[in-house]
Amino acid sequence: MDLDPLSVPALAALMSAVLAGTTSEAGGAVWRALVGLVRRSFGAGPLQERIVRDELDSADVDFLAQALADRADSDPAFAAALRRWSAQATAVAGGNDSVTNQIGGDAVIEGDVIQARDISGPITFGHRG
C-alpha cells in the first residue's frame, strides 16, 4: 500500500532523503524550493527557523512534516504546491535521472527545440544581429 505523499510519514521520509542529498545540485535545489514554499506560506516563525538551519534533527523533520501536512489539509492551493514539490523531491531523492519531454497538440515546430531536465541560467532563442 502506497502512502499518501502528503501524509506525515511520507513527508518526513522524503524530507530526510532530500536533506541527505542536499550536497548535490539537484538535492539543494529541491530543498531550496521547499524553503521557498514554507516562507511564502508560513512567513516568519518557528517553522521557518527550523527549515533554514543547515542541519535538522529527526524531531525537526517530524515537526516540519506535521506542520506541512496540517496546512495541506486546510489549504488546497498549498496542498497542490506541496504535491508538486513532493513529486520533484521524489525524483531527486530516488535518483531518477530520466527525462521525458514531449511536444504535441497543435505545436508547430519551425526552428530549434531544446529538451532538458534542469536548466540553470538563461536560454536565448533567435539570432543576435
N, CA, C and O atoms as CSV, one atom per row, in Angstrom:
chain,resi,resn,atom,element,x,y,z
A,1,MET,N,N,0.845,-1.172,0.000
A,1,MET,CA,C,0.000,0.000,0.000
A,1,MET,C,C,0.893,1.239,0.000
A,1,MET,O,O,1.800,1.360,0.824
A,2,ASP,N,N,0.630,2.153,-0.926
A,2,ASP,CA,C,1.396,3.390,-1.016
A,2,ASP,C,C,0.870,4.405,-0.019
A,2,ASP,O,O,-0.337,4.501,0.208
A,3,LEU,N,N,1.779,5.160,0.573
A,3,LEU,CA,C,1.392,6.238,1.476
A,3,LEU,C,C,0.944,7.448,0.670
A,3,LEU,O,O,1.447,7.690,-0.427
A,4,ASP,N,N,0.003,8.202,1.210
A,4,ASP,CA,C,-0.356,9.485,0.627
A,4,ASP,C,C,0.898,10.353,0.687
A,4,ASP,O,O,1.510,10.468,1.749
A,5,PRO,N,N,1.297,10.969,-0.435
A,5,PRO,CA,C,2.536,11.752,-0.421
A,5,PRO,C,C,2.488,12.951,0.522
A,5,PRO,O,O,3.525,13.537,0.835
A,6,LEU,N,N,1.289,13.318,0.974
A,6,LEU,CA,C,1.180,14.433,1.909
A,6,LEU,C,C,0.941,13.975,3.338
A,6,LEU,O,O,0.615,14.788,4.204
A,7,SER,N,N,1.100,12.681,3.594
A,7,SER,CA,C,0.981,12.194,4.970
A,7,SER,C,C,2.254,12.544,5.734
A,7,SER,O,O,3.313,12.748,5.141
A,8,VAL,N,N,2.135,12.611,7.036
A,8,VAL,CA,C,3.294,12.958,7.865
A,8,VAL,C,C,4.448,11.975,7.658
A,8,VAL,O,O,5.584,12.413,7.477
A,9,PRO,N,N,4.193,10.641,7.678
A,9,PRO,CA,C,5.329,9.728,7.487
A,9,PRO,C,C,5.985,9.881,6.109
A,9,PRO,O,O,7.210,9.827,5.997
A,10,ALA,N,N,5.183,10.068,5.077
A,10,ALA,CA,C,5.751,10.206,3.735
A,10,ALA,C,C,6.554,11.494,3.609
A,10,ALA,O,O,7.647,11.490,3.043
A,11,LEU,N,N,6.021,12.598,4.134
A,11,LEU,CA,C,6.744,13.871,4.073
A,11,LEU,C,C,8.038,13.813,4.879
A,11,LEU,O,O,9.073,14.309,4.433
A,12,ALA,N,N,7.981,13.212,6.058
A,12,ALA,CA,C,9.186,13.117,6.892
A,12,ALA,C,C,10.254,12.281,6.196
A,12,ALA,O,O,11.428,12.650,6.193
A,13,ALA,N,N,9.854,11.163,5.610
A,13,ALA,CA,C,10.827,10.308,4.915
A,13,ALA,C,C,11.414,11.030,3.703
A,13,ALA,O,O,12.615,10.949,3.445
A,14,LEU,N,N,10.568,11.729,2.972
A,14,LEU,CA,C,11.038,12.433,1.786
A,14,LEU,C,C,11.966,13.584,2.158
A,14,LEU,O,O,13.002,13.778,1.522
A,15,MET,N,N,11.601,14.344,3.180
A,15,MET,CA,C,12.481,15.433,3.612
A,15,MET,C,C,13.815,14.891,4.100
A,15,MET,O,O,14.854,15.488,3.821
A,16,SER,N,N,13.813,13.791,4.812
A,16,SER,CA,C,15.076,13.192,5.281
A,16,SER,C,C,15.936,12.757,4.102
A,16,SER,O,O,17.152,12.954,4.105
A,17,ALA,N,N,15.300,12.166,3.095
A,17,ALA,CA,C,16.052,11.723,1.916
A,17,ALA,C,C,16.614,12.911,1.154
A,17,ALA,O,O,17.752,12.867,0.689
A,18,VAL,N,N,15.832,13.966,1.022
A,18,VAL,CA,C,16.308,15.158,0.315
A,18,VAL,C,C,17.432,15.824,1.102
A,18,VAL,O,O,18.432,16.247,0.522
A,19,LEU,N,N,17.271,15.917,2.415
A,19,LEU,CA,C,18.333,16.507,3.244
A,19,LEU,C,C,19.643,15.745,3.096
A,19,LEU,O,O,20.718,16.344,3.084
A,20,ALA,N,N,19.553,14.441,2.986
A,20,ALA,CA,C,20.756,13.626,2.831
A,20,ALA,C,C,21.432,13.902,1.494
A,20,ALA,O,O,22.633,13.672,1.346
A,21,GLY,N,N,20.672,14.392,0.523
A,21,GLY,CA,C,21.224,14.640,-0.807
A,21,GLY,C,C,21.398,16.098,-1.147
A,21,GLY,O,O,21.592,16.432,-2.316
A,22,THR,N,N,21.333,16.996,-0.151
A,22,THR,CA,C,21.435,18.423,-0.458
A,22,THR,C,C,22.821,18.850,-0.909
A,22,THR,O,O,23.003,19.984,-1.352
A,23,THR,N,N,23.793,17.967,-0.805
A,23,THR,CA,C,25.114,18.327,-1.304
A,23,THR,C,C,25.150,18.291,-2.822
A,23,THR,O,O,26.036,18.889,-3.432
A,24,SER,N,N,24.205,17.603,-3.438
A,24,SER,CA,C,24.138,17.610,-4.901
A,24,SER,C,C,23.385,18.859,-5.348
A,24,SER,O,O,22.609,19.428,-4.580
A,25,GLU,N,N,23.610,19.278,-6.571
A,25,GLU,CA,C,22.933,20.462,-7.096
A,25,GLU,C,C,21.418,20.259,-7.113
A,25,GLU,O,O,20.664,21.141,-6.703
A,26,ALA,N,N,20.980,19.100,-7.585
A,26,ALA,CA,C,19.546,18.824,-7.654
A,26,ALA,C,C,18.926,18.744,-6.262
A,26,ALA,O,O,17.838,19.275,-6.040
A,27,GLY,N,N,19.603,18.091,-5.329
A,27,GLY,CA,C,19.091,17.989,-3.965
A,27,GLY,C,C,18.996,19.339,-3.293
A,27,GLY,O,O,18.014,19.632,-2.611
A,28,GLY,N,N,20.005,20.158,-3.481
A,28,GLY,CA,C,19.990,21.504,-2.923
A,28,GLY,C,C,18.865,22.348,-3.510
A,28,GLY,O,O,18.216,23.111,-2.794
A,29,ALA,N,N,18.634,22.210,-4.814
A,29,ALA,CA,C,17.558,22.968,-5.462
A,29,ALA,C,C,16.190,22.545,-4.938
A,29,ALA,O,O,15.318,23.386,-4.724
A,30,VAL,N,N,16.004,21.256,-4.733
A,30,VAL,CA,C,14.732,20.764,-4.207
A,30,VAL,C,C,14.520,21.268,-2.786
A,30,VAL,O,O,13.412,21.669,-2.430
A,31,TRP,N,N,15.566,21.252,-1.976
A,31,TRP,CA,C,15.419,21.744,-0.609
A,31,TRP,C,C,15.113,23.243,-0.611
A,31,TRP,O,O,14.256,23.698,0.147
A,32,ARG,N,N,15.808,24.018,-1.457
A,32,ARG,CA,C,15.541,25.454,-1.538
A,32,ARG,C,C,14.105,25.718,-1.996
A,32,ARG,O,O,13.489,26.695,-1.570
A,33,ALA,N,N,13.573,24.859,-2.855
A,33,ALA,CA,C,12.178,25.007,-3.282
A,33,ALA,C,C,11.235,24.822,-2.096
A,33,ALA,O,O,10.246,25.545,-1.977
A,34,LEU,N,N,11.526,23.871,-1.229
A,34,LEU,CA,C,10.699,23.673,-0.041
A,34,LEU,C,C,10.830,24.865,0.910
A,34,LEU,O,O,9.837,25.323,1.475
A,35,VAL,N,N,12.040,25.360,1.084
A,35,VAL,CA,C,12.247,26.540,1.936
A,35,VAL,C,C,11.414,27.707,1.402
A,35,VAL,O,O,10.772,28.416,2.176
A,36,GLY,N,N,11.422,27.905,0.094
A,36,GLY,CA,C,10.631,28.980,-0.510
A,36,GLY,C,C,9.143,28.794,-0.289
A,36,GLY,O,O,8.430,29.750,0.014
A,37,LEU,N,N,8.677,27.572,-0.440
A,37,LEU,CA,C,7.259,27.275,-0.210
A,37,LEU,C,C,6.870,27.581,1.229
A,37,LEU,O,O,5.815,28.163,1.481
A,38,VAL,N,N,7.712,27.195,2.161
A,38,VAL,CA,C,7.433,27.454,3.578
A,38,VAL,C,C,7.446,28.952,3.858
A,38,VAL,O,O,6.577,29.457,4.569
A,39,ARG,N,N,8.410,29.658,3.312
A,39,ARG,CA,C,8.487,31.106,3.552
A,39,ARG,C,C,7.258,31.820,3.001
A,39,ARG,O,O,6.698,32.698,3.658
A,40,ARG,N,N,6.835,31.440,1.784
A,40,ARG,CA,C,5.664,32.077,1.185
A,40,ARG,C,C,4.383,31.742,1.941
A,40,ARG,O,O,3.487,32.579,2.057
A,41,SER,N,N,4.301,30.540,2.443
A,41,SER,CA,C,3.058,30.070,3.045
A,41,SER,C,C,2.943,30.331,4.536
A,41,SER,O,O,1.842,30.549,5.041
A,42,PHE,N,N,4.063,30.311,5.247
A,42,PHE,CA,C,4.029,30.433,6.695
A,42,PHE,C,C,4.600,31.743,7.208
A,42,PHE,O,O,4.323,32.125,8.345
A,43,GLY,N,N,5.392,32.443,6.400
A,43,GLY,CA,C,6.025,33.663,6.880
A,43,GLY,C,C,7.077,33.344,7.932
A,43,GLY,O,O,7.614,32.237,7.980
A,44,ALA,N,N,7.359,34.323,8.763
A,44,ALA,CA,C,8.364,34.150,9.808
A,44,ALA,C,C,7.779,33.375,10.978
A,44,ALA,O,O,6.579,33.440,11.242
A,45,GLY,N,N,8.621,32.654,11.660
A,45,GLY,CA,C,8.174,31.919,12.836
A,45,GLY,C,C,9.007,30.681,13.057
A,45,GLY,O,O,10.022,30.478,12.391
A,46,PRO,N,N,8.580,29.847,13.998
A,46,PRO,CA,C,9.383,28.674,14.354
A,46,PRO,C,C,9.581,27.702,13.187
A,46,PRO,O,O,10.640,27.087,13.062
A,47,LEU,N,N,8.564,27.567,12.340
A,47,LEU,CA,C,8.708,26.647,11.209
A,47,LEU,C,C,9.803,27.125,10.271
A,47,LEU,O,O,10.655,26.342,9.850
A,48,GLN,N,N,9.779,28.403,9.945
A,48,GLN,CA,C,10.807,28.949,9.052
A,48,GLN,C,C,12.188,28.831,9.682
A,48,GLN,O,O,13.154,28.498,8.996
A,49,GLU,N,N,12.293,29.098,10.967
A,49,GLU,CA,C,13.585,28.993,11.638
A,49,GLU,C,C,14.126,27.570,11.566
A,49,GLU,O,O,15.325,27.376,11.367
A,50,ARG,N,N,13.269,26.589,11.723
A,50,ARG,CA,C,13.717,25.196,11.690
A,50,ARG,C,C,14.165,24.780,10.298
A,50,ARG,O,O,15.151,24.057,10.156
A,51,ILE,N,N,13.460,25.225,9.277
A,51,ILE,CA,C,13.760,24.728,7.933
A,51,ILE,C,C,15.021,25.341,7.338
A,51,ILE,O,O,15.668,24.714,6.499
A,52,VAL,N,N,15.382,26.543,7.749
A,52,VAL,CA,C,16.557,27.166,7.145
A,52,VAL,C,C,17.858,26.790,7.830
A,52,VAL,O,O,18.925,27.217,7.389
A,53,ARG,N,N,17.799,26.009,8.887
A,53,ARG,CA,C,19.035,25.530,9.528
A,53,ARG,C,C,19.812,24.650,8.564
A,53,ARG,O,O,19.238,24.000,7.691
A,54,ASP,N,N,21.088,24.643,8.733
A,54,ASP,CA,C,21.929,23.792,7.896
A,54,ASP,C,C,21.644,22.318,8.143
A,54,ASP,O,O,21.647,21.521,7.205
A,55,GLU,N,N,21.403,21.955,9.374
A,55,GLU,CA,C,21.149,20.552,9.714
A,55,GLU,C,C,19.918,20.470,10.599
A,55,GLU,O,O,19.799,21.198,11.586
A,56,LEU,N,N,19.014,19.587,10.242
A,56,LEU,CA,C,17.814,19.354,11.041
A,56,LEU,C,C,17.919,17.985,11.682
A,56,LEU,O,O,18.403,17.043,11.057
A,57,ASP,N,N,17.472,17.865,12.917
A,57,ASP,CA,C,17.437,16.536,13.519
A,57,ASP,C,C,16.083,15.891,13.219
A,57,ASP,O,O,15.211,16.521,12.621
A,58,SER,N,N,15.914,14.656,13.627
A,58,SER,CA,C,14.686,13.929,13.294
A,58,SER,C,C,13.454,14.580,13.916
A,58,SER,O,O,12.371,14.518,13.335
A,59,ALA,N,N,13.596,15.200,15.078
A,59,ALA,CA,C,12.463,15.897,15.696
A,59,ALA,C,C,12.057,17.107,14.856
A,59,ALA,O,O,10.867,17.389,14.710
A,60,ASP,N,N,13.048,17.831,14.298
A,60,ASP,CA,C,12.752,18.964,13.423
A,60,ASP,C,C,12.024,18.502,12.167
A,60,ASP,O,O,11.052,19.126,11.739
A,61,VAL,N,N,12.494,17.412,11.581
A,61,VAL,CA,C,11.870,16.879,10.374
A,61,VAL,C,C,10.427,16.464,10.671
A,61,VAL,O,O,9.527,16.752,9.882
A,62,ASP,N,N,10.204,15.798,11.793
A,62,ASP,CA,C,8.840,15.401,12.168
A,62,ASP,C,C,7.950,16.620,12.390
A,62,ASP,O,O,6.795,16.631,11.964
A,63,PHE,N,N,8.481,17.645,13.053
A,63,PHE,CA,C,7.739,18.880,13.280
A,63,PHE,C,C,7.328,19.512,11.950
A,63,PHE,O,O,6.173,19.896,11.766
A,64,LEU,N,N,8.286,19.615,11.028
A,64,LEU,CA,C,8.004,20.201,9.718
A,64,LEU,C,C,6.987,19.379,8.950
A,64,LEU,O,O,6.066,19.933,8.350
A,65,ALA,N,N,7.142,18.071,8.962
A,65,ALA,CA,C,6.213,17.197,8.240
A,65,ALA,C,C,4.798,17.371,8.771
A,65,ALA,O,O,3.847,17.445,7.993
A,66,GLN,N,N,4.652,17.436,10.080
A,66,GLN,CA,C,3.326,17.619,10.678
A,66,GLN,C,C,2.729,18.978,10.287
A,66,GLN,O,O,1.554,19.065,9.931
A,67,ALA,N,N,3.542,20.027,10.357
A,67,ALA,CA,C,3.060,21.363,10.006
A,67,ALA,C,C,2.652,21.433,8.534
A,67,ALA,O,O,1.630,22.030,8.197
A,68,LEU,N,N,3.449,20.824,7.667
A,68,LEU,CA,C,3.131,20.827,6.235
A,68,LEU,C,C,1.857,20.036,5.961
A,68,LEU,O,O,1.007,20.479,5.189
A,69,ALA,N,N,1.720,18.874,6.583
A,69,ALA,CA,C,0.522,18.052,6.393
A,69,ALA,C,C,-0.718,18.762,6.918
A,69,ALA,O,O,-1.770,18.721,6.281
A,70,ASP,N,N,-0.606,19.410,8.067
A,70,ASP,CA,C,-1.737,20.152,8.629
A,70,ASP,C,C,-2.167,21.278,7.694
A,70,ASP,O,O,-3.359,21.477,7.456
A,71,ARG,N,N,-1.199,22.003,7.174
A,71,ARG,CA,C,-1.513,23.108,6.257
A,71,ARG,C,C,-2.141,22.578,4.976
A,71,ARG,O,O,-3.090,23.170,4.460
A,72,ALA,N,N,-1.624,21.474,4.461
A,72,ALA,CA,C,-2.173,20.884,3.243
A,72,ALA,C,C,-3.620,20.438,3.451
A,72,ALA,O,O,-4.435,20.530,2.533
A,73,ASP,N,N,-3.943,19.955,4.653
A,73,ASP,CA,C,-5.316,19.535,4.953
A,73,ASP,C,C,-6.299,20.700,4.904
A,73,ASP,O,O,-7.470,20.514,4.573
A,74,SER,N,N,-5.829,21.894,5.231
A,74,SER,CA,C,-6.733,23.036,5.325
A,74,SER,C,C,-6.620,24.017,4.159
A,74,SER,O,O,-7.424,24.944,4.061
A,75,ASP,N,N,-5.641,23.832,3.277
A,75,ASP,CA,C,-5.397,24.796,2.208
A,75,ASP,C,C,-5.140,24.049,0.895
A,75,ASP,O,O,-4.031,23.565,0.668
A,76,PRO,N,N,-6.159,23.951,0.027
A,76,PRO,CA,C,-5.995,23.194,-1.228
A,76,PRO,C,C,-4.879,23.719,-2.133
A,76,PRO,O,O,-4.202,22.933,-2.796
A,77,ALA,N,N,-4.682,25.031,-2.166
A,77,ALA,CA,C,-3.608,25.579,-3.007
A,77,ALA,C,C,-2.246,25.163,-2.470
A,77,ALA,O,O,-1.351,24.806,-3.237
A,78,PHE,N,N,-2.089,25.209,-1.148
A,78,PHE,CA,C,-0.839,24.758,-0.545
A,78,PHE,C,C,-0.641,23.265,-0.793
A,78,PHE,O,O,0.468,22.824,-1.096
A,79,ALA,N,N,-1.718,22.490,-0.664
A,79,ALA,CA,C,-1.623,21.041,-0.908
A,79,ALA,C,C,-1.148,20.763,-2.331
A,79,ALA,O,O,-0.322,19.876,-2.547
A,80,ALA,N,N,-1.663,21.514,-3.300
A,80,ALA,CA,C,-1.234,21.328,-4.693
A,80,ALA,C,C,0.240,21.673,-4.860
A,80,ALA,O,O,0.974,20.956,-5.541
A,81,ALA,N,N,0.677,22.769,-4.241
A,81,ALA,CA,C,2.087,23.149,-4.327
A,81,ALA,C,C,2.977,22.119,-3.646
A,81,ALA,O,O,4.061,21.803,-4.136
A,82,LEU,N,N,2.517,21.598,-2.519
A,82,LEU,CA,C,3.298,20.595,-1.798
A,82,LEU,C,C,3.360,19.282,-2.576
A,82,LEU,O,O,4.381,18.594,-2.547
A,83,ARG,N,N,2.282,18.930,-3.268
A,83,ARG,CA,C,2.311,17.729,-4.120
A,83,ARG,C,C,3.320,17.891,-5.256
A,83,ARG,O,O,4.045,16.952,-5.586
A,84,ARG,N,N,3.366,19.087,-5.853
A,84,ARG,CA,C,4.354,19.329,-6.919
A,84,ARG,C,C,5.768,19.197,-6.360
A,84,ARG,O,O,6.633,18.576,-6.978
A,85,TRP,N,N,5.997,19.790,-5.178
A,85,TRP,CA,C,7.318,19.659,-4.557
A,85,TRP,C,C,7.627,18.196,-4.271
A,85,TRP,O,O,8.739,17.732,-4.521
A,86,SER,N,N,6.649,17.474,-3.750
A,86,SER,CA,C,6.836,16.069,-3.404
A,86,SER,C,C,7.221,15.238,-4.633
A,86,SER,O,O,8.094,14.374,-4.553
A,87,ALA,N,N,6.573,15.501,-5.755
A,87,ALA,CA,C,6.905,14.764,-6.983
A,87,ALA,C,C,8.332,15.074,-7.425
A,87,ALA,O,O,9.076,14.175,-7.816
A,88,GLN,N,N,8.706,16.345,-7.360
A,88,GLN,CA,C,10.068,16.737,-7.734
A,88,GLN,C,C,11.078,16.114,-6.772
A,88,GLN,O,O,12.107,15.589,-7.197
A,89,ALA,N,N,10.782,16.175,-5.492
A,89,ALA,CA,C,11.692,15.644,-4.479
A,89,ALA,C,C,11.827,14.133,-4.601
A,89,ALA,O,O,12.916,13.589,-4.416
A,90,THR,N,N,10.737,13.459,-4.910
A,90,THR,CA,C,10.781,12.007,-5.069
A,90,THR,C,C,11.710,11.621,-6.209
A,90,THR,O,O,12.475,10.664,-6.095
A,91,ALA,N,N,11.646,12.360,-7.299
A,91,ALA,CA,C,12.525,12.076,-8.438
A,91,ALA,C,C,13.987,12.269,-8.068
A,91,ALA,O,O,14.838,11.463,-8.445
A,92,VAL,N,N,14.282,13.335,-7.330
A,92,VAL,CA,C,15.663,13.615,-6.939
A,92,VAL,C,C,16.137,12.626,-5.877
A,92,VAL,O,O,17.233,12.076,-5.981
A,93,ALA,N,N,15.315,12.404,-4.864
A,93,ALA,CA,C,15.713,11.510,-3.771
A,93,ALA,C,C,15.843,10.077,-4.244
A,93,ALA,O,O,16.656,9.314,-3.721
A,94,GLY,N,N,15.045,9.714,-5.230
A,94,GLY,CA,C,15.095,8.353,-5.753
A,94,GLY,C,C,16.163,8.148,-6.801
A,94,GLY,O,O,16.338,7.044,-7.317
A,95,GLY,N,N,16.884,9.225,-7.119
A,95,GLY,CA,C,17.948,9.101,-8.121
A,95,GLY,C,C,17.413,8.966,-9.529
A,95,GLY,O,O,18.092,8.430,-10.405
A,96,ASN,N,N,16.209,9.444,-9.756
A,96,ASN,CA,C,15.607,9.339,-11.078
A,96,ASN,C,C,16.199,10.413,-11.973
A,96,ASN,O,O,15.837,11.585,-11.870
A,97,ASP,N,N,17.097,10.019,-12.838
A,97,ASP,CA,C,17.717,10.965,-13.750
A,97,ASP,C,C,17.063,10.961,-15.123
A,97,ASP,O,O,17.552,11.609,-16.048
A,98,SER,N,N,15.969,10.240,-15.260
A,98,SER,CA,C,15.326,10.171,-16.560
A,98,SER,C,C,14.580,11.466,-16.846
A,98,SER,O,O,14.132,12.162,-15.935
A,99,VAL,N,N,14.459,11.767,-18.118
A,99,VAL,CA,C,13.758,12.956,-18.569
A,99,VAL,C,C,12.796,12.543,-19.668
A,99,VAL,O,O,13.153,11.782,-20.567
A,100,THR,N,N,11.589,13.045,-19.590
A,100,THR,CA,C,10.622,12.824,-20.656
A,100,THR,C,C,10.089,14.177,-21.070
A,100,THR,O,O,9.393,14.837,-20.299
A,101,ASN,N,N,10.407,14.589,-22.266
A,101,ASN,CA,C,9.894,15.831,-22.830
A,101,ASN,C,C,9.043,15.476,-24.028
A,101,ASN,O,O,9.421,14.630,-24.838
A,102,GLN,N,N,7.899,16.119,-24.143
A,102,GLN,CA,C,7.024,15.851,-25.277
A,102,GLN,C,C,6.590,17.166,-25.891
A,102,GLN,O,O,6.336,18.145,-25.189
A,103,ILE,N,N,6.510,17.171,-27.193
A,103,ILE,CA,C,5.956,18.300,-27.927
A,103,ILE,C,C,4.757,17.746,-28.660
A,103,ILE,O,O,4.886,16.818,-29.458
A,104,GLY,N,N,3.601,18.303,-28.396
A,104,GLY,CA,C,2.409,17.730,-29.015
A,104,GLY,C,C,1.309,18.747,-29.127
A,104,GLY,O,O,1.520,19.951,-28.988
A,105,GLY,N,N,0.124,18.227,-29.383
A,105,GLY,CA,C,-1.028,19.108,-29.544
A,105,GLY,C,C,-0.943,19.828,-30.863
A,105,GLY,O,O,-0.633,19.225,-31.891
A,106,ASP,N,N,-1.214,21.105,-30.839
A,106,ASP,CA,C,-1.195,21.919,-32.051
A,106,ASP,C,C,0.147,22.603,-32.263
A,106,ASP,O,O,0.238,23.587,-32.997
A,107,ALA,N,N,1.188,22.085,-31.621
A,107,ALA,CA,C,2.503,22.703,-31.734
A,107,ALA,C,C,3.041,22.579,-33.156
A,107,ALA,O,O,2.969,21.520,-33.779
A,108,VAL,N,N,3.571,23.672,-33.642
A,108,VAL,CA,C,4.221,23.699,-34.942
A,108,VAL,C,C,5.672,24.073,-34.688
A,108,VAL,O,O,5.966,25.140,-34.149
A,109,ILE,N,N,6.566,23.194,-35.079
A,109,ILE,CA,C,7.981,23.417,-34.841
A,109,ILE,C,C,8.581,24.044,-36.090
A,109,ILE,O,O,8.619,23.429,-37.156
A,110,GLU,N,N,9.050,25.281,-35.941
A,110,GLU,CA,C,9.643,25.984,-37.076
A,110,GLU,C,C,11.052,26.444,-36.744
A,110,GLU,O,O,11.499,27.485,-37.227
A,111,GLY,N,N,11.732,25.697,-35.947
A,111,GLY,CA,C,13.075,26.101,-35.570
A,111,GLY,C,C,13.657,25.086,-34.615
A,111,GLY,O,O,13.267,23.918,-34.603
A,112,ASP,N,N,14.587,25.549,-33.823
A,112,ASP,CA,C,15.257,24.671,-32.885
A,112,ASP,C,C,14.352,24.337,-31.709
A,112,ASP,O,O,13.499,25.130,-31.312
A,113,VAL,N,N,14.554,23.178,-31.180
A,113,VAL,CA,C,13.852,22.741,-29.978
A,113,VAL,C,C,14.910,22.300,-28.984
A,113,VAL,O,O,15.849,21.586,-29.334
A,114,ILE,N,N,14.748,22.731,-27.743
A,114,ILE,CA,C,15.649,22.301,-26.683
A,114,ILE,C,C,14.845,21.473,-25.709
A,114,ILE,O,O,13.794,21.902,-25.231
A,115,GLN,N,N,15.339,20.287,-25.416
A,115,GLN,CA,C,14.720,19.451,-24.410
A,115,GLN,C,C,15.757,19.217,-23.328
A,115,GLN,O,O,16.898,18.852,-23.608
A,116,ALA,N,N,15.342,19.433,-22.081
A,116,ALA,CA,C,16.288,19.324,-20.987
A,116,ALA,C,C,15.563,18.986,-19.710
A,116,ALA,O,O,14.352,19.173,-19.600
A,117,ARG,N,N,16.305,18.493,-18.754
A,117,ARG,CA,C,15.736,18.225,-17.434
A,117,ARG,C,C,15.855,19.453,-16.545
A,117,ARG,O,O,14.844,20.008,-16.116
A,118,ASP,N,N,17.054,19.874,-16.269
A,118,ASP,CA,C,17.288,21.011,-15.391
A,118,ASP,C,C,18.116,22.036,-16.148
A,118,ASP,O,O,19.131,21.709,-16.762
A,119,ILE,N,N,17.668,23.269,-16.092
A,119,ILE,CA,C,18.407,24.351,-16.726
A,119,ILE,C,C,18.650,25.408,-15.671
A,119,ILE,O,O,17.729,25.837,-14.977
A,120,SER,N,N,19.896,25.820,-15.557
A,120,SER,CA,C,20.238,26.873,-14.623
A,120,SER,C,C,20.846,28.012,-15.424
A,120,SER,O,O,21.923,27.867,-16.003
A,121,GLY,N,N,20.168,29.123,-15.456
A,121,GLY,CA,C,20.655,30.262,-16.226
A,121,GLY,C,C,19.786,30.534,-17.421
A,121,GLY,O,O,18.818,29.818,-17.675
A,122,PRO,N,N,20.128,31.568,-18.154
A,122,PRO,CA,C,19.273,32.000,-19.262
A,122,PRO,C,C,19.415,31.121,-20.504
A,122,PRO,O,O,20.445,30.488,-20.737
A,123,ILE,N,N,18.356,31.110,-21.277
A,123,ILE,CA,C,18.351,30.486,-22.605
A,123,ILE,C,C,17.849,31.548,-23.564
A,123,ILE,O,O,16.840,32.202,-23.302
A,124,THR,N,N,18.544,31.717,-24.662
A,124,THR,CA,C,18.153,32.716,-25.644
A,124,THR,C,C,17.852,32.024,-26.960
A,124,THR,O,O,18.626,31.191,-27.432
A,125,PHE,N,N,16.716,32.379,-27.548
A,125,PHE,CA,C,16.349,31.858,-28.850
A,125,PHE,C,C,16.444,33.015,-29.846
A,125,PHE,O,O,16.200,34.171,-29.499
A,126,GLY,N,N,16.796,32.691,-31.064
A,126,GLY,CA,C,16.865,33.721,-32.083
A,126,GLY,C,C,18.293,34.093,-32.401
A,126,GLY,O,O,19.241,33.506,-31.880
A,127,HIS,N,N,18.425,35.054,-33.243
A,127,HIS,CA,C,19.749,35.482,-33.702
A,127,HIS,C,C,20.051,36.864,-33.164
A,127,HIS,O,O,19.186,37.737,-33.087
A,128,ARG,N,N,21.281,37.025,-32.803
A,128,ARG,CA,C,21.737,38.370,-32.419
A,128,ARG,C,C,22.210,39.065,-33.673
A,128,ARG,O,O,22.938,38.494,-34.485
A,129,GLY,N,N,21.799,40.269,-33.815
A,129,GLY,CA,C,22.129,40.947,-35.051
A,129,GLY,C,C,23.038,42.073,-34.953
A,129,GLY,O,O,23.361,42.696,-35.964
